[in-house]
Amino acid sequence: MGDILKVYYDRMHDIVSLYFEMEDSEVCASYSEDTSEIKRDFDFDEAASLILDMVDIVDKNGKCIGFRVFNASKYYDENLLNSAEEEVLSEENVKLPKDKVIARVSKGQIIL
């Protein structure tokens, strides 16, 4: 078997959810794909914005099973969004955490 990435889109809330089905994986950040065919450049502000609009999806056992991107149409092509499976998220899942702090940004540099 190989790794599988399932993509779902909640059109009403403009949220993409990506779920991992991987063998022996416990950390979201370790997931990687060959992106040699994908060409999308983000400038510093866009990349920082994407990180802030992203949250991990964690199951009831605390294992990371994917991630969610809010404001999806800002980052993803319309054709990609239209080809994703439809998902209807609960009100609990459509809110970004208020206490999410990734890093501080100062003069174009990330300060941890």
C-alpha positions, 0 to 999 in steps of 0.5 A: 500500500502507499500513502493516500491523501483525501481532499474534501471541500466545504463550499459553504465555509470555504474550507479544504480538509486534507486527510492522511492515510499513511503507514506508520506516521504520527506527525503531520509535518512529516508528510511530503509529496513529489511536487515537481509538477506543481508550480505555485510560488508564494511570496513571504506574506502569502506564505505567512497567511497560508500558515495562519489559515491552516490547522491540524486535524487531530483524532480523538486519540490525539493523532494528527490525521490531516490538516484544514485550510480556511479561506481555501479559494484564496490559495487553491485553484477553482478547478481543484476545489471543484474536483474535491469531494464535498464535505459539510463541517460542523460549527465546531470545525469551522472556527480557527483557534483563538490561541494559535501562535505559530511565530512572530514576524518582524521586518520580513523575518520569522522570530520563534 
